Amino acid sequence: MLSVLGFSMVAAFMYLIMSKRLTPLVALMLIPIIFGVIGGFATDMGSMMFDGVKDIAPTAIMIFFAILYFGLMIDTGLFDPLIALILKVVKGDPLKIVVGTAVLSMMVALDGDGTTTYMITVSSLLPLYKRLKMNPLILAGVAMLSMGVMNMTPWGGASAMAMSSLGLDSSELFLPLLPVMGFGLLWVLFVSFIFGKSERKRLGVINIQNTFQEVASAAELSMETEQPEYRRPKLVWFNFALTVTLMVCLIIDFIPLMILFMVAFALALLINYPNIKDQQKRISSHASNAVAVVSIVIAAGIFTGIMSGTEMIDAMANTLVSLIPDALGPYLPVIVGFLSAPFTFFMSNNAFYFGVLPIIAQAAESYGISAAEIGRASILGQPVHVISPLVAAAHLLIGMVGIEFSDIQRFLIKWALGTTTVMIIAALLLGVITM
């Protein structure tokens, strides 16, 4: 009975958000309450929901301040020198331009926001691509591949949802994946090199010094005039040092991530914007993005709290285990890694990470596989997810570059699958997932 109730709840949840009859925020809170009442748990659900929200609170706090911190770094102009350097180095060489596109999009994607990444990358480099008559699919494709790997950060979306649905913290799920992400980024650079070499062969190295200066000047002028009152060029080295220190502390993992981002954001805000009104403006400018993500994470606490408290998740996992051939049980992490690509392509991250993943993780425990391992495997399909038509930022990118969605999918799908495959192999070799 519990198993049927649980699968019915997941099916209703997925249907309602995929058909856009309910937003994920509303569905995560109301659907489990309705099914909990149907199951006869009305009197106990208050404590279940509280426990669920309490468990994911540290993750929500970390995501909130991470989004604010990286948004603030973009406002201060931390990446402007990088953009200027790339424009200065690449000149008329298509190979350098494509590799430079990858480096720029990787750095900007640190904030975990696809919209920001695509806007900065495309606005900086599209004029150069057009002037050299380079293939715009390459610009969009490289930006998407970079975002597919960087979207695995805890504040990027997928990892946050996996941590929330499985009750994990970043030290369990994300930190072991850092070297795996490194392999993914190396693969993206390798693919960029292939794209760039092909364009160099087609176009040659073009001597466009005067034209290039016009393009570079236009890009630099755009950077200077977009938000001139917010830029802090004199503090770029401080902001760079603070960000590097933050990343080092993150890797060492001697302080909880939420505390790291809270302290780093406070320092960055105070030193870059000592005026209180300026501080309020900077917080307000990024509040909508932060609230949109964090509200879903907190709402997921109700979903997971009721799923766990009613023991529906246990009953569903037992049913799933009975259907999985024993021979495949030990290979679940690898299976989940590959299946996460099509699952997150054809359904939203919300539906997969809150509806499907907890059941698989619970079933995996029967084979001695930890929830953390399944969680890590589940986000390795993100390079394919970012080219899904369900991703709003992808439509922004397509519109800015001026290409068709079907064209970028045909152009990029094998390379995106290659990124996922490379990271799964790296995860196996490094012991991040096992089989």
DRENDO-1510 file (C-alpha; in Angstrom, 1 decimal, always signed):
<recs>
REC; n; res; u; v; w
REC; 1; MET; +0.0; +0.0; +0.0 .
REC; 2; LEU; +2.7; +2.5; +0.9 .
REC; 3; SER; +4.7; +1.6; -2.2 .
REC; 4; VAL; +1.6; +2.2; -4.4 .
REC; 5; LEU; +0.9; +5.5; -2.6 .
REC; 6; GLY; +4.5; +6.6; -3.0 .
REC; 7; PHE; +4.8; +5.8; -6.7 .
REC; 8; SER; +1.4; +7.5; -7.2 .
REC; 9; MET; +2.7; +10.6; -5.5 .
REC; 10; VAL; +5.9; +10.7; -7.6 .
REC; 11; ALA; +3.9; +10.2; -10.8 .
REC; 12; ALA; +1.5; +13.0; -9.8 .
REC; 13; PHE; +4.4; +15.3; -8.9 .
REC; 14; MET; +6.2; +14.6; -12.2 .
REC; 15; TYR; +3.0; +15.0; -14.3 .
REC; 16; LEU; +2.0; +18.3; -12.7 .
REC; 17; ILE; +5.3; +20.0; -13.1 .
REC; 18; MET; +6.2; +18.6; -16.5 .
REC; 19; SER; +2.7; +19.6; -17.8 .
REC; 20; LYS; +3.2; +23.0; -16.2 .
REC; 21; ARG; +0.0; +22.8; -14.2 .
REC; 22; LEU; +2.0; +23.5; -11.0 .
REC; 23; THR; +5.3; +25.2; -10.4 .
REC; 24; PRO; +8.0; +22.9; -8.8 .
REC; 25; LEU; +7.8; +25.2; -5.7 .
REC; 26; VAL; +4.1; +24.6; -5.2 .
REC; 27; ALA; +4.2; +20.9; -6.2 .
REC; 28; LEU; +7.0; +20.1; -3.8 .
REC; 29; MET; +5.0; +21.4; -0.8 .
REC; 30; LEU; +1.4; +20.5; -1.6 .
REC; 31; ILE; +1.6; +17.2; -3.4 .
REC; 32; PRO; +3.3; +15.3; -0.5 .
REC; 33; ILE; +0.9; +16.8; +2.0 .
REC; 34; ILE; -2.1; +15.6; +0.0 .
REC; 35; PHE; -0.8; +12.1; -0.3 .
REC; 36; GLY; +0.3; +12.1; +3.3 .
REC; 37; VAL; -3.3; +12.9; +4.3 .
REC; 38; ILE; -4.6; +10.2; +2.0 .
REC; 39; GLY; -2.2; +7.7; +3.7 .
REC; 40; GLY; -3.5; +8.5; +7.1 .
REC; 41; PHE; -0.5; +10.5; +8.4 .
REC; 42; ALA; -2.2; +13.8; +8.9 .
REC; 43; THR; -1.4; +14.1; +12.7 .
REC; 44; ASP; +2.3; +13.3; +12.3 .
REC; 45; MET; +3.2; +15.3; +9.2 .
REC; 46; GLY; +4.1; +18.5; +11.0 .
REC; 47; SER; +7.1; +17.0; +12.7 .
REC; 48; MET; +8.0; +15.1; +9.4 .
REC; 49; MET; +8.0; +18.4; +7.4 .
REC; 50; PHE; +10.0; +20.2; +10.1 .
REC; 51; ASP; +12.7; +17.5; +10.2 .
REC; 52; GLY; +12.9; +17.6; +6.4 .
REC; 53; VAL; +13.3; +21.4; +6.2 .
REC; 54; LYS; +15.8; +21.4; +9.1 .
REC; 55; ASP; +18.0; +18.8; +7.4 .
REC; 56; ILE; +18.3; +20.8; +4.2 .
REC; 57; ALA; +18.7; +24.2; +5.8 .
REC; 58; PRO; +22.5; +24.3; +5.7 .
REC; 59; THR; +22.5; +23.5; +2.0 .
REC; 60; ALA; +19.9; +26.2; +1.3 .
REC; 61; ILE; +22.0; +28.8; +3.2 .
REC; 62; MET; +25.2; +27.8; +1.3 .
REC; 63; ILE; +23.4; +28.1; -2.0 .
REC; 64; PHE; +21.9; +31.5; -1.1 .
REC; 65; PHE; +25.2; +33.1; -0.2 .
REC; 66; ALA; +27.1; +31.4; -3.0 .
REC; 67; ILE; +24.8; +32.9; -5.6 .
REC; 68; LEU; +25.1; +36.4; -3.9 .
REC; 69; TYR; +28.9; +36.1; -3.8 .
REC; 70; PHE; +29.5; +35.2; -7.4 .
REC; 71; GLY; +26.9; +37.7; -8.6 .
REC; 72; LEU; +28.8; +40.3; -6.6 .
REC; 73; MET; +32.1; +39.3; -8.2 .
REC; 74; ILE; +30.5; +39.7; -11.7 .
REC; 75; ASP; +29.3; +43.2; -10.7 .
REC; 76; THR; +32.7; +44.3; -9.5 .
REC; 77; GLY; +34.2; +43.3; -12.8 .
REC; 78; LEU; +36.3; +40.5; -11.6 .
REC; 79; PHE; +36.1; +38.8; -15.0 .
REC; 80; ASP; +36.7; +41.9; -17.1 .
REC; 81; PRO; +40.5; +41.5; -17.2 .
REC; 82; LEU; +40.1; +37.9; -18.3 .
REC; 83; ILE; +37.8; +39.0; -21.1 .
REC; 84; ALA; +40.2; +41.7; -22.2 .
REC; 85; LEU; +43.2; +39.3; -22.0 .
REC; 86; ILE; +41.4; +36.7; -24.1 .
REC; 87; LEU; +40.5; +39.4; -26.7 .
REC; 88; LYS; +44.1; +40.5; -26.8 .
REC; 89; VAL; +45.6; +37.1; -27.1 .
REC; 90; VAL; +43.3; +35.4; -29.6 .
REC; 91; LYS; +43.6; +38.1; -32.4 .
REC; 92; GLY; +42.7; +36.5; -35.7 .
REC; 93; ASP; +43.4; +32.8; -34.9 .
REC; 94; PRO; +40.2; +30.8; -34.8 .
REC; 95; LEU; +41.9; +28.1; -32.7 .
REC; 96; LYS; +42.8; +30.6; -30.0 .
REC; 97; ILE; +39.4; +32.2; -30.1 .
REC; 98; VAL; +37.5; +28.9; -29.6 .
REC; 99; VAL; +39.8; +27.8; -26.7 .
REC; 100; GLY; +39.5; +31.3; -25.3 .
REC; 101; THR; +35.7; +30.9; -25.4 .
REC; 102; ALA; +36.0; +27.8; -23.3 .
REC; 103; VAL; +38.2; +29.4; -20.7 .
REC; 104; LEU; +36.0; +32.5; -20.4 .
REC; 105; SER; +32.7; +30.5; -20.2 .
REC; 106; MET; +34.3; +28.2; -17.5 .
REC; 107; MET; +35.3; +31.1; -15.4 .
REC; 108; VAL; +32.1; +33.0; -15.7 .
REC; 109; ALA; +30.1; +29.8; -15.0 .
REC; 110; LEU; +31.5; +29.7; -11.5 .
REC; 111; ASP; +28.4; +31.5; -10.3 .
REC; 112; GLY; +26.3; +28.5; -11.5 .
REC; 113; ASP; +23.9; +30.6; -13.5 .
REC; 114; GLY; +23.6; +29.7; -17.1 .
REC; 115; THR; +21.9; +32.9; -18.0 .
REC; 116; THR; +24.8; +35.0; -16.7 .
REC; 117; THR; +27.4; +32.7; -18.3 .
REC; 118; TYR; +25.8; +32.9; -21.7 .
REC; 119; MET; +25.1; +36.6; -21.7 .
REC; 120; ILE; +28.7; +37.5; -20.8 .
REC; 121; THR; +30.4; +35.0; -23.1 .
REC; 122; VAL; +28.2; +35.7; -26.1 .
REC; 123; SER; +28.2; +39.5; -25.7 .
REC; 124; SER; +32.0; +39.5; -25.4 .
REC; 125; LEU; +32.9; +37.2; -28.3 .
REC; 126; LEU; +30.0; +37.2; -30.8 .
REC; 127; PRO; +31.2; +40.3; -32.6 .
REC; 128; LEU; +34.6; +38.6; -33.2 .
REC; 129; TYR; +32.9; +35.4; -34.4 .
REC; 130; LYS; +30.8; +37.3; -36.8 .
REC; 131; ARG; +33.7; +39.4; -38.1 .
REC; 132; LEU; +35.8; +36.3; -38.8 .
REC; 133; LYS; +32.7; +34.5; -40.2 .
REC; 134; MET; +33.3; +31.7; -37.7 .
REC; 135; ASN; +30.6; +29.1; -37.1 .
REC; 136; PRO; +28.2; +30.4; -34.4 .
REC; 137; LEU; +27.3; +26.9; -33.4 .
REC; 138; ILE; +30.8; +26.6; -32.0 .
REC; 139; LEU; +30.3; +29.6; -29.8 .
REC; 140; ALA; +27.1; +28.3; -28.4 .
REC; 141; GLY; +28.4; +24.7; -28.2 .
REC; 142; VAL; +31.5; +25.5; -26.3 .
REC; 143; ALA; +29.6; +27.7; -23.8 .
REC; 144; MET; +27.1; +24.9; -23.3 .
REC; 145; LEU; +29.8; +22.2; -22.7 .
REC; 146; SER; +31.5; +24.4; -20.2 .
REC; 147; MET; +28.2; +25.1; -18.4 .
REC; 148; GLY; +27.4; +21.4; -18.4 .
REC; 149; VAL; +30.5; +20.7; -16.2 .
REC; 150; MET; +30.3; +23.8; -14.1 .
REC; 151; ASN; +26.6; +23.2; -13.4 .
REC; 152; MET; +27.8; +20.4; -11.1 .
REC; 153; THR; +28.8; +22.9; -8.4 .
REC; 154; PRO; +26.7; +22.8; -5.2 .
REC; 155; TRP; +25.1; +26.2; -6.0 .
REC; 156; GLY; +24.6; +25.3; -9.7 .
REC; 157; GLY; +21.3; +23.5; -9.4 .
REC; 158; ALA; +21.7; +19.8; -9.9 .
REC; 159; SER; +24.0; +19.2; -7.0 .
REC; 160; ALA; +21.8; +21.3; -4.7 .
REC; 161; MET; +18.8; +19.2; -5.6 .
REC; 162; ALA; +20.7; +15.9; -5.2 .
REC; 163; MET; +21.9; +17.0; -1.8 .
REC; 164; SER; +18.5; +18.2; -0.7 .
REC; 165; SER; +16.6; +15.0; -1.9 .
REC; 166; LEU; +19.2; +12.6; -0.4 .
REC; 167; GLY; +20.0; +14.6; +2.8 .
REC; 168; LEU; +23.7; +15.0; +2.0 .
REC; 169; ASP; +26.1; +17.9; +2.6 .
REC; 170; SER; +28.6; +19.2; +0.0 .
REC; 171; SER; +31.6; +17.4; +1.6 .
REC; 172; GLU; +29.9; +14.0; +0.9 .
REC; 173; LEU; +28.6; +14.7; -2.6 .
REC; 174; PHE; +30.5; +17.6; -4.2 .
REC; 175; LEU; +34.1; +17.6; -2.9 .
REC; 176; PRO; +34.9; +14.1; -4.2 .
REC; 177; LEU; +33.7; +15.2; -7.6 .
REC; 178; LEU; +36.1; +18.1; -7.9 .
REC; 179; PRO; +38.8; +16.1; -9.7 .
REC; 180; VAL; +36.2; +14.5; -11.9 .
REC; 181; MET; +35.0; +17.9; -12.9 .
REC; 182; GLY; +38.7; +18.7; -13.7 .
REC; 183; PHE; +38.7; +15.8; -16.2 .
REC; 184; GLY; +35.4; +17.1; -17.6 .
REC; 185; LEU; +36.9; +20.6; -18.1 .
REC; 186; LEU; +40.0; +19.1; -19.8 .
REC; 187; TRP; +37.7; +17.3; -22.2 .
REC; 188; VAL; +35.9; +20.5; -23.0 .
REC; 189; LEU; +39.2; +22.2; -23.7 .
REC; 190; PHE; +40.1; +19.2; -25.9 .
REC; 191; VAL; +36.8; +19.5; -27.8 .
REC; 192; SER; +37.4; +23.2; -28.2 .
REC; 193; PHE; +40.8; +22.5; -29.6 .
REC; 194; ILE; +39.2; +20.2; -32.2 .
REC; 195; PHE; +36.6; +22.8; -33.1 .
REC; 196; GLY; +39.2; +25.5; -33.3 .
REC; 197; LYS; +41.5; +23.5; -35.5 .
REC; 198; SER; +38.7; +22.8; -37.9 .
REC; 199; GLU; +37.8; +26.5; -38.1 .
REC; 200; ARG; +41.5; +27.4; -38.5 .
REC; 201; LYS; +41.7; +24.9; -41.4 .
REC; 202; ARG; +38.6; +26.4; -43.0 .
REC; 203; LEU; +39.4; +30.1; -42.5 .
REC; 204; GLY; +43.1; +30.3; -41.8 .
REC; 205; VAL; +44.7; +32.7; -39.4 .
REC; 206; ILE; +43.3; +36.0; -40.5 .
REC; 207; ASN; +45.3; +39.2; -40.2 .
REC; 208; ILE; +42.6; +41.6; -39.0 .
REC; 209; GLN; +44.5; +43.9; -36.7 .
REC; 210; ASN; +42.5; +47.0; -37.4 .
REC; 211; THR; +39.2; +45.1; -37.5 .
REC; 212; PHE; +40.2; +43.3; -34.3 .
REC; 213; GLN; +40.9; +46.5; -32.5 .
REC; 214; GLU; +37.5; +47.7; -33.4 .
REC; 215; VAL; +35.9; +44.5; -32.1 .
REC; 216; ALA; +38.0; +44.5; -28.9 .
REC; 217; SER; +37.3; +48.1; -28.3 .
REC; 218; ALA; +33.6; +47.6; -28.7 .
REC; 219; ALA; +33.6; +44.7; -26.3 .
REC; 220; GLU; +35.6; +46.6; -23.7 .
REC; 221; LEU; +33.4; +49.6; -24.1 .
REC; 222; SER; +30.4; +47.4; -23.6 .
REC; 223; MET; +31.9; +46.0; -20.4 .
REC; 224; GLU; +32.6; +49.5; -19.1 .
REC; 225; THR; +29.2; +51.0; -19.9 .
REC; 226; GLU; +27.0; +48.1; -18.9 .
REC; 227; GLN; +27.2; +48.8; -15.1 .
REC; 228; PRO; +29.8; +51.6; -14.7 .
REC; 229; GLU; +28.7; +52.5; -11.2 .
REC; 230; TYR; +29.1; +49.0; -10.0 .
REC; 231; ARG; +32.5; +48.2; -11.4 .
REC; 232; ARG; +35.5; +48.1; -8.9 .
REC; 233; PRO; +38.6; +47.9; -11.2 .
REC; 234; LYS; +40.9; +49.1; -8.4 .
REC; 235; LEU; +39.8; +46.2; -6.3 .
REC; 236; VAL; +40.2; +43.4; -8.9 .
REC; 237; TRP; +43.3; +41.9; -7.2 .
REC; 238; PHE; +41.6; +41.8; -3.8 .
REC; 239; ASN; +38.5; +40.2; -5.3 .
REC; 240; PHE; +40.7; +37.7; -7.1 .
REC; 241; ALA; +42.6; +36.8; -4.0 .
REC; 242; LEU; +39.4; +36.5; -2.0 .
REC; 243; THR; +37.9; +34.1; -4.6 .
REC; 244; VAL; +41.1; +32.0; -4.8 .
REC; 245; THR; +41.2; +31.8; -1.0 .
REC; 246; LEU; +37.5; +30.8; -0.9 .
REC; 247; MET; +38.2; +28.0; -3.4 .
REC; 248; VAL; +41.2; +26.7; -1.5 .
REC; 249; CYS; +39.2; +26.7; +1.8 .
REC; 250; LEU; +36.4; +24.9; +0.0 .
REC; 251; ILE; +38.8; +22.1; -1.2 .
REC; 252; ILE; +40.5; +21.8; +2.2 .
REC; 253; ASP; +37.0; +21.5; +3.8 .
REC; 254; PHE; +37.9; +22.6; +7.3 .
REC; 255; ILE; +34.9; +25.0; +7.6 .
REC; 256; PRO; +31.3; +24.3; +6.6 .
REC; 257; LEU; +30.6; +25.7; +3.1 .
REC; 258; MET; +27.7; +27.8; +4.2 .
REC; 259; ILE; +30.0; +29.6; +6.7 .
REC; 260; LEU; +32.7; +30.1; +4.1 .
REC; 261; PHE; +30.3; +31.8; +1.6 .
REC; 262; MET; +28.7; +33.9; +4.3 .
REC; 263; VAL; +32.0; +35.3; +5.5 .
REC; 264; ALA; +33.4; +35.7; +2.0 .
REC; 265; PHE; +30.2; +37.5; +0.9 .
REC; 266; ALA; +30.3; +39.8; +3.9 .
REC; 267; LEU; +33.9; +40.8; +3.3 .
REC; 268; ALA; +33.4; +41.3; -0.5 .
REC; 269; LEU; +30.3; +43.4; +0.1 .
REC; 270; LEU; +31.9; +45.6; +2.8 .
REC; 271; ILE; +35.1; +46.3; +1.0 .
REC; 272; ASN; +33.7; +46.7; -2.5 .
REC; 273; TYR; +30.6; +48.7; -1.5 .
REC; 274; PRO; +31.2; +50.4; +1.9 .
REC; 275; ASN; +28.1; +52.5; +1.4 .
REC; 276; ILE; +25.0; +50.8; +2.9 .
REC; 277; LYS; +22.7; +51.9; +0.1 .
REC; 278; ASP; +25.1; +50.4; -2.5 .
REC; 279; GLN; +25.2; +47.2; -0.5 .
REC; 280; GLN; +21.4; +47.0; -0.5 .
REC; 281; LYS; +21.3; +47.6; -4.3 .
REC; 282; ARG; +23.8; +44.8; -4.9 .
REC; 283; ILE; +21.9; +42.4; -2.7 .
REC; 284; SER; +18.6; +43.3; -4.3 .
REC; 285; SER; +19.9; +42.8; -7.8 .
REC; 286; HIS; +20.7; +39.2; -7.1 .
REC; 287; ALA; +18.0; +38.4; -4.6 .
REC; 288; SER; +15.5; +37.2; -7.2 .
REC; 289; ASN; +17.9; +34.6; -8.6 .
REC; 290; ALA; +18.9; +33.4; -5.1 .
REC; 291; VAL; +15.4; +33.2; -3.9 .
REC; 292; ALA; +14.2; +31.3; -6.9 .
REC; 293; VAL; +16.8; +28.5; -6.3 .
REC; 294; VAL; +16.7; +28.5; -2.5 .
REC; 295; SER; +13.0; +28.5; -2.2 .
REC; 296; ILE; +12.8; +25.2; -4.2 .
REC; 297; VAL; +15.5; +23.7; -2.0 .
REC; 298; ILE; +13.7; +24.5; +1.2 .
REC; 299; ALA; +10.4; +23.3; -0.3 .
REC; 300; ALA; +12.1; +20.0; -1.1 .
REC; 301; GLY; +12.5; +19.6; +2.7 .
REC; 302; ILE; +8.7; +19.1; +3.0 .
REC; 303; PHE; +8.8; +16.6; +0.1 .
REC; 304; THR; +11.7; +14.5; +1.5 .
REC; 305; GLY; +10.5; +14.8; +5.1 .
REC; 306; ILE; +7.1; +13.3; +4.3 .
REC; 307; MET; +8.6; +10.7; +2.0 .
REC; 308; SER; +11.0; +9.5; +4.7 .
REC; 309; GLY; +8.7; +10.0; +7.7 .
REC; 310; THR; +5.9; +8.0; +6.2 .
REC; 311; GLU; +8.4; +5.3; +5.1 .
REC; 312; MET; +7.0; +5.5; +1.6 .
REC; 313; ILE; +10.5; +5.8; +0.3 .
REC; 314; ASP; +11.4; +2.5; +2.0 .
REC; 315; ALA; +8.4; +0.7; +0.5 .
REC; 316; MET; +9.1; +2.1; -3.0 .
REC; 317; ALA; +12.8; +1.0; -2.7 .
REC; 318; ASN; +11.9; -2.5; -1.7 .
REC; 319; THR; +9.6; -2.8; -4.7 .
REC; 320; LEU; +12.3; -1.5; -7.0 .
REC; 321; VAL; +14.9; -3.9; -5.6 .
REC; 322; SER; +12.6; -6.8; -6.3 .
REC; 323; LEU; +12.5; -5.8; -9.9 .
REC; 324; ILE; +16.3; -5.2; -10.4 .
REC; 325; PRO; +18.2; -8.4; -11.5 .
REC; 326; ASP; +20.8; -9.2; -8.8 .
REC; 327; ALA; +23.6; -9.2; -11.3 .
REC; 328; LEU; +23.0; -5.5; -12.1 .
REC; 329; GLY; +22.8; -4.3; -8.5 .
REC; 330; PRO; +26.5; -3.6; -8.0 .
REC; 331; TYR; +26.6; -1.6; -11.2 .
REC; 332; LEU; +23.9; +0.8; -10.1 .
REC; 333; PRO; +26.2; +3.9; -9.8 .
REC; 334; VAL; +27.4; +3.5; -13.4 .
REC; 335; ILE; +23.9; +2.8; -14.7 .
REC; 336; VAL; +22.6; +5.9; -12.9 .
REC; 337; GLY; +25.5; +7.9; -14.3 .
REC; 338; PHE; +24.6; +7.1; -17.9 .
REC; 339; LEU; +20.8; +7.2; -17.3 .
REC; 340; SER; +21.0; +10.6; -15.7 .
REC; 341; ALA; +21.8; +12.0; -19.2 .
REC; 342; PRO; +18.5; +11.0; -21.0 .
REC; 343; PHE; +16.5; +11.4; -17.8 .
REC; 344; THR; +17.5; +15.0; -17.2 .
REC; 345; PHE; +17.2; +15.7; -20.9 .
REC; 346; PHE; +13.6; +14.6; -21.2 .
REC; 347; MET; +12.4; +15.7; -17.8 .
REC; 348; SER; +13.3; +18.6; -15.6 .
REC; 349; ASN; +16.0; +18.5; -12.9 .
REC; 350; ASN; +13.3; +18.9; -10.3 .
REC; 351; ALA; +11.4; +15.9; -11.5 .
REC; 352; PHE; +14.5; +13.7; -11.7 .
REC; 353; TYR; +16.2; +14.7; -8.5 .
REC; 354; PHE; +13.2; +14.9; -6.3 .
REC; 355; GLY; +11.0; +12.2; -7.9 .
REC; 356; VAL; +13.3; +9.5; -9.2 .
REC; 357; LEU; +16.7; +9.8; -7.4 .
REC; 358; PRO; +15.5; +9.2; -3.8 .
REC; 359; ILE; +13.9; +5.9; -4.8 .
REC; 360; ILE; +17.1; +4.7; -6.7 .
REC; 361; ALA; +19.3; +5.7; -3.8 .
REC; 362; GLN; +17.2; +3.8; -1.3 .
REC; 363; ALA; +17.2; +0.8; -3.5 .
REC; 364; ALA; +21.0; +1.0; -3.9 .
REC; 365; GLU; +21.4; +0.6; -0.1 .
REC; 366; SER; +20.3; -3.0; -0.4 .
REC; 367; TYR; +23.5; -3.6; -2.4 .
REC; 368; GLY; +25.7; -1.7; +0.0 .
REC; 369; ILE; +25.9; +1.4; -2.2 .
REC; 370; SER; +25.7; +4.7; -0.3 .
REC; 371; ALA; +23.3; +7.5; -1.2 .
REC; 372; ALA; +26.3; +9.8; -1.6 .
REC; 373; GLU; +27.7; +7.5; -4.4 .
REC; 374; ILE; +24.3; +7.4; -6.2 .
REC; 375; GLY; +24.1; +11.2; -5.8 .
REC; 376; ARG; +27.5; +11.8; -7.4 .
REC; 377; ALA; +26.6; +9.5; -10.3 .
REC; 378; SER; +23.3; +11.3; -10.8 .
REC; 379; ILE; +24.8; +14.6; -11.7 .
REC; 380; LEU; +27.3; +13.3; -14.2 .
REC; 381; GLY; +24.7; +13.6; -16.9 .
REC; 382; GLN; +24.5; +17.4; -16.6 .
REC; 383; PRO; +26.4; +18.1; -19.9 .
REC; 384; VAL; +23.5; +16.5; -21.7 .
REC; 385; HIS; +20.9; +18.2; -19.6 .
REC; 386; VAL; +22.1; +21.7; -20.6 .
REC; 387; ILE; +21.1; +21.1; -24.2 .
REC; 388; SER; +17.6; +20.1; -23.3 .
REC; 389; PRO; +14.8; +22.4; -24.5 .
REC; 390; LEU; +13.5; +22.3; -20.9 .
REC; 391; VAL; +16.4; +24.6; -19.9 .
REC; 392; ALA; +15.4; +28.2; -20.1 .
REC; 393; ALA; +18.9; +29.6; -20.3 .
REC; 394; ALA; +19.5; +27.5; -23.4 .
REC; 395; HIS; +16.8; +29.4; -25.2 .
REC; 396; LEU; +18.4; +32.7; -24.3 .
REC; 397; LEU; +21.7; +31.5; -25.7 .
REC; 398; ILE; +20.1; +30.3; -28.9 .
REC; 399; GLY; +18.4; +33.6; -29.4 .
REC; 400; MET; +21.6; +35.7; -28.7 .
REC; 401; VAL; +23.7; +33.6; -31.1 .
REC; 402; GLY; +20.9; +33.4; -33.8 .
REC; 403; ILE; +20.8; +29.7; -34.4 .
REC; 404; GLU; +18.1; +27.0; -34.3 .
REC; 405; PHE; +17.7; +24.7; -31.3 .
REC; 406; SER; +17.7; +21.6; -33.4 .
REC; 407; ASP; +21.0; +22.6; -35.1 .
REC; 408; ILE; +22.8; +23.0; -31.8 .
REC; 409; GLN; +21.4; +19.7; -30.5 .
REC; 410; ARG; +22.6; +17.8; -33.6 .
REC; 411; PHE; +26.0; +19.6; -33.5 .
REC; 412; LEU; +26.6; +19.0; -29.8 .
REC; 413; ILE; +24.9; +15.8; -28.6 .
REC; 414; LYS; +27.9; +13.5; -29.3 .
REC; 415; TRP; +30.3; +15.8; -27.6 .
REC; 416; ALA; +28.0; +16.3; -24.6 .
REC; 417; LEU; +27.6; +12.5; -24.2 .
REC; 418; GLY; +31.4; +12.3; -24.5 .
REC; 419; THR; +31.8; +14.7; -21.6 .
REC; 420; THR; +29.5; +12.5; -19.4 .
REC; 421; THR; +31.4; +9.4; -20.5 .
REC; 422; VAL; +34.8; +10.9; -19.7 .
REC; 423; MET; +33.6; +12.0; -16.2 .
REC; 424; ILE; +32.1; +8.6; -15.5 .
REC; 425; ILE; +35.3; +6.9; -16.4 .
REC; 426; ALA; +37.3; +9.4; -14.3 .
REC; 427; ALA; +34.9; +8.8; -11.4 .
REC; 428; LEU; +35.5; +5.1; -11.6 .
REC; 429; LEU; +39.2; +5.4; -11.8 .
REC; 430; LEU; +39.3; +7.8; -8.9 .
REC; 431; GLY; +37.0; +5.7; -6.8 .
REC; 432; VAL; +34.3; +8.4; -6.6 .
REC; 433; ILE; +31.8; +5.8; -7.8 .
REC; 434; THR; +32.4; +2.0; -7.8 .
REC; 435; MET; +31.2; -1.0; -9.7 .
</recs>
